[in-house]
Structures are given as C-alpha cells and as structure tokens.
Amino acid sequence: LVSRPARSPPPTPPERGGPQPPAPSGISARGTLSLSPTPSPSALAAMSLIREYESKLPPDTLAKYRRTFDQFDRDGGGDVDVRELGVMFRALRQFPTDRELQRMVEDVDDDGSRTVDFNEFCGLMLRLSRAKQTPRWLRLALDEGLVHTQGDADDTSDEPRMDANGRLDLSGRLTTEDLQLMAADLVSSAPSLRALVLSANPVSADGFVHIAAALLRSKLHTLGLAHCALGDTQAGQLAEMLRLNSTITHIDLRDNQITDRGLLEIGAAIREANNSLQVLRIKGNRGVGVEALTALEPLLLRNSLASAIDGQLPDVQLGNAQLDPLHAPAIRAALLPLTPDGGGVEGPARPAGYVPDASAAA
C-alpha cells in the first residue's frame, strides 16, 4: 500500500465555455473515471469470458461430436439438459450421479441457460479427455476428494498442496497451456480454495479465459497473477470476472504488460458492479500512469471502508459513493488506519518530489 501525502488544492478551473485542458484517454480533467454503462444480464453471452471450443477441434473430431450431440438432443432444441446428458452417459456405460451431472453442466454453462449447447458440449468432451491426462500432482493439489485418500496423507513430497487456510501456490508450475486448462477444470473440485497464486506462469490467452471463467463461482479472496505476461486483453477479462464475483478482495498483477487502458477497465468494473476488491498490486506495469492510479484509488478505498464499517454503522451506504481522489488520504487516516491488509492500490513510482507516508506498508 502507498499512502499519498495531502495535495495542494487543484488549480481554479477555466471559466465556463473556456478551453478545457486535455485529459488522458479514459480519465476526465478532474481525475475521475470515464466509464461505460454496466452490461445487462442478457448481454453476458457476449462477454469475453465465453469460452470457444468448436474451433479447437479437428474436423473429424468435431463431426463425431456433432453426431453424438444430435443423437441425444432428442427434442431438437439445439441444447442438451441434465436428463438428456444422463441418457448419453448411460449409453456409454457410465453412471454419474445426478449431482455429478449437474456439476458437469455448471462447469461448461457459460451462457447461464442451465443446459449444454453444442459448443459447450464440445467443452465437456474436451474436459473429459483432459481429465485422463491430468498429472497426479495437479489433481492432488486441487481435487479435495483425493487429498485424504489412503496413502496421500503421509505424502512428504515437495509437490504443491492446499494449506489449512485454503491457500494454494502454483507459481511456476503451470508452464504449458494444457496444464493451465487442467487446473481451470479442477477449480470446481476445490470448494475450500480461498487463495490461488499463479505467479511466474506464462499464462496463454486461452488458459487465462478458462481460469477466469472457472473462478466466477469460486469463493476465492486472493488471486496472485504477478509476472504472467498479461496485457490489456486479460485485464479486460479480469474486469468481467470482477463484475460477477463478489468475494475477491486482493489481486496481485505486478510485473505484467498492462497499460492505463486495462487498468481503467478494471476500475469500471469496480465502480459499477464490484464492492469487494480492496487491494490491487500493479507495480512493474510500465504502461500504467499516475492519472489512472489516482482514478482507481478512491474506488478501492470505498470498498475498504465498506468492509471496515460493515456491522458497525449499518445505516452508512458506500456502494455508490463518489470520492474525490484529493480526499482519499484524509478519509483513510480518519476511518481506516493503515495496516498491511488495508485497502489500497500499489502502482509504479510516483513523480519526482513525492514522499510516501513512512507508516504505509509496501
């Protein structure tokens, strides 16, 4: 966290009708975010977290999946429900429980229809194929149903394991796209997962979409993505996830390739639809400027204050608070004493002459 010193009052604005000084793209002359409206639920299918499966398959495999899908889409509606999916598995001499079938649908149901269309059916088939190739160490790390099986409890290897607090560190372990997709497939098997560290993995474009989509329904509160070669596209996808996830409070994006554009998309998601994110670490992203940080800081402060006073001042509503960046240090000092876990944004070096508060925790 970096505490900003009190700033001098802003210059007197030009007379009405006079020329306005130029502002960076996405930031108004007052330092506030210029944001687009929140998409409606009906627009979720067009969001960047919709996973594309059909294009990943060779033509012969795609044709085989199409024949299988059409065979069990008995009502010709273009999608398969849980009942029809069960018929398909029984024909293949597999007998998953109703709950297992429901989870299969939930894991690939990107459009929220509670059914499986052909693209999602292809995704389900790919997941079943990857499950046979998932290395044991990764399955043990994420599949809680296997953690306490006989012989695993005494495992003293150096392989990653989730600790008692639900923290799992996979830094530098998911070095291929296949491993990233396998990890994304297993997230739903780890309901106790609370902190996931994926730093120092060269996350692919497809791998990131799958990971972000898998985290939508998780109860994660900490996500580590430092040094993962992420750019503005991934920042936008992370913003979409934040619009729909209300549990993540800490994200580490240090040493990536994000610019003001990507950071402003995250800011838009926080301002419009997210009241949980409190700490965002973004040092080492050289394309991020002080103006974007100034615009983002009050949004994180709002979320931090709402968390700090929740239950103590129930009549205070901060969900749509408009906090001027110039007020942030005073509000923080008065209501939210700085702690290592307090809300804030950590960004690149400040301009010459800036002296951080000695009490701030980096």
N, C-alpha and C positions, 0 to 999 in steps of 0.2 A: 504494500500500500504506500502511496505517496501523498503526503498532505501538502496542499498548496498554501502559500502564505496569503494573507489578505492582500487584495489587489487595489490599486488606485482606482477611483471612480472612472467609468468609461467616458470618453470624450462626448461633449454635447452634440447630439445628432444634428444633421443639417436641417434647415428649415423645410417645412412641408412643401413638397413639389421640387425641392432642390435635388442635385445629383446625390445618389447613394454610393458609398464605397463598395467595390466589388467584394463578394463573399465567395469562399471556396465552394466547389460543387457539393450540393447536399447539405450545406450549412448556411443559415441565414446570417445577415450582417450582425445580428445580436448574439450569435454564437449558439443558436438553438437549432435542433434538427429539422430539416425539411423532409417530411416523410409522406409516403403514400398510404392510402386507406388500408385497413385490415381486410384481407380477402374473406369472403363469406365461406361458411362450411361447404357450400355446393362447389366452391372453386378448389377444394382440396385436391381433387383428382388432377388438377393442372400444376400442382406444386412440384418442386424439384426433388422431392423425396419419393416420387413414384418410380419404382424400380422396373427397368426394362429387361425382360427375359428372352423374349422370342428372338431378338437379334443376336443373342449369344449362342444360339444353337445351330448346328449344321443342318442343311436342308433335309437330309434323310431322317435325322432325329426329330426335327420339327414336324415332318409329315407323320411319323409314327405317333407322336404325342397328339396330333390333331385327330387321328383315327381313334385313339383311345378316349380322348375327351368327348368326341361326338357320340361314341358308343354309350357313354354313361350320362350324357346330357339328354336324358330321356324326354324331357318336355321341350327340347329345342330352344330353350330360353337364352342360350349363349353363356350360361354360367352353371356351376355345379354347387348344390348346397351340401350340408353336412350329411344328409341322408344318402344322396347320390354318391358322395365320396366314400361312404361306408360300403355301399354296394360294390364300388370299384375295388376296394381293398379286399373284400371277401372273395371276389372273383380271382384275385391274385393270391388267395390263400394266406392272407394276412388279416389279423383280427385286432386292430387297435380299439381301445375303449372309446366311449363317446367323448370323454374329456380330452383324450389324445387327438381325436378327430377335430374337435373344436379348436384346440390349440394349433393344429396344422392350418386351419382356415385363418385364424387370427394372425399367424406368423406371416402370411403372404397377402392378406386382405388390405392392400394399400388404399383402395378407394372407399373403404368403410361400408361396403354393401352387405357384409356378413355372408357372402358367397364367393366362389372362386371362378373368375372368368378365365379365358384361355391363356392369357399372358401370365396370370397368377398361377394357373395350373402348371405351366412350364417352370415357374419358380419353385413350386412344390416338388416337381420331379428333380430339379437341379439340387435342391436341398437334400432330398433322399439319397441322391448319388454322392454328394459331398460327405454325408454322414458316414458312409462306408470308408472314406479316405481320411477322415479327421484323425490326426495323431492322438495317441492316448494322453499325452501330457496336456494337450489343449482341452480335451474332454474332461479330464480330472480337474482342470483349473476352473471350468465354467459350469459343468453339469453337476449340480448339488446332489442329484440322486446317486452319483457314483463316489462321492467323497468318502463316505463311511462304509463302503463295501469291504468285505474281508480282504485283508492284505494291503489296503490303501492307508489305513490309519497309522501304520508304522513306517510308512514311506518316508525316508530321510533324504531323498534326493534333493537336488537344487532346483527342481522344476517349480514353476510359479504355482502358488496356491492362494486362495482367498483366505484372508485372516479373519479373526473373530469379529472384527468390526465391519466386515463386508468389503474390504479393500483388496483389489487385485492389480498387481503391477505386471503388465505385459510389455514393458519398454524393450524395444529392440528384438522382440520375439516374433512379431507378425511381419516378416520381411518380404512375403510374397502376397499377391492378390488372393490366391487361393486360401491362405491362412487367414487373411482378413475376412473373407466371406464365411469361412468356417466359424470364426469367432462370433461374427454377427448372427449366424444361425443359432448359436448356443446361448445367446444372451437371455432368451426367454426361459432357459433352463436354470437360471441363477437368480431366483426371486430375492435373495438376500444381498445381491450385489449393490453396494452403495457408493463405491469409489473405484473408477476404472482408469488406469494410467496406460496410455498407448503411445507415450512419447518415444521419439527416436525410431519410429517405424515409417518407411516411405509409403504412406497410405495412397493407394491408387484412387482414381476418380470413382470407379465403380465400388471399390471397397469402402470408401467414405460414405457413399449414399446408403449402402446396406447397413453400415454401423449406425449411422444417424437414424435411419428408419427403425432399426431394432431397439434403439433407446427411447423411442417415443412413449412406450408404455412401461418403461422401467421406473424404478424408484431411486435412481442414481442421484446423488447430490454433488459429486465431484467428478470431473472429466478432465484428464490430462492429455493434451494433444500438442505438446511442445516438440519442435523440430520434426515435423511430419510432412514438410513440403506442401503445406496447404496454401491456397490462394483465395482470391475473392469469390470464386465459384463455390468453394467449400464453405466459406464464411456465410454466403447466402443460404446454403443448405442447412448450416448450423442455425441460422436465424429461423428457418422454417421449423426446425425441431423445437426451438425455444418457444415458438408460438403455441405449441401443443403440449409441451412438457412443463409441469408446474413444480418439479422437485429439484432441479439442478440449481445449486447456489454458487458453485465455484467452477470456472473453466480456465485452463492454462493453455494459451495459444502462443507462447513465446517462440521466437526464432522460426517463424514461418514467412510467407511471402504475401501477407495481407496488406492492403492499402486502405486509404480512407473510405473508398467505396464499399469494401467488405465490412469495415467496422460500422459504417452508417447503416448497413442492412441489419446488423445485429442490434444496433441502437433502436432501429424502427420496431423490431420485434419486441424488445424490452418495453418500449414506450406504449405500444398498442396492446400487447397480449401477454406479457410475462411479468409477474411480480415476485419471482423467486431468485433470479440471478443477482448476486451481490458482489462477487469478486471476479474480475476478468484480467488475466495477466497477459500482456501483449508486447512486452519488451522484445526487441530484436526484429520487429516487423518494420523495415525501414521506410515503407510507403505510408506509414501512419503518422499524421501530423498532430501538432498540439491542438489545433482547432477541433478535430474530431474527438480527441480525448476530452476537451472542455465540454463538448456537447453530450458525451456519454456519461461523464461522472455524475451529474445530478440524477440520472435515471437509476444508476446503481445505488446511489445514496438513498433515493426514495424507497427502493426495495429493502435496503438495510434497515432503515428507520422503521418501516412497516413491520419487519420481523422483530426488531428490538422492543417495540411497544405493544406488540400483539398480546392481548390478555390483560395488559395493564391500563391501557387507555382505549377501551373498545369503541368509544364514540369518535375516535380520530380516524378519518378516511384519507389514505395517501395514494390510493390506486391511480388517480388522475392528476396528482399534484404536478404543478408546473414550477420547478425550482430553477431560479436563475443561477448559472454557474458561479457568479460572484458571491452568492450566499452560501455556497456549499461548505467552506471552511468554518464559518460561524455556526451553521446548523449542526455540523458534525461535532464541533467542540462542545456545544451546549447539550446535545441529546445523545450522542453516540461516541463516547470516549474511544480513542483508537486502541484496538487490540489486534494481535496477529490474525484473528479471524474476522475482523470487522469488514464492512463493505468498502469497496473501492475499485479503482482501476489502476493498473500498473502499466505504464507505457514507455516510450522512448525518452531519451534525455530531454529535459526542459531547456528553454532558451538561455543564453548566457545571462548571468545575473540572478537566476532562480536558485533559491536556497531552500531545500526541503526542511520541514519541521524535524528536529532531532528526535522527537518522540515517535515518528512514524516508523512502522515496521515494513521493511522491504519485502 
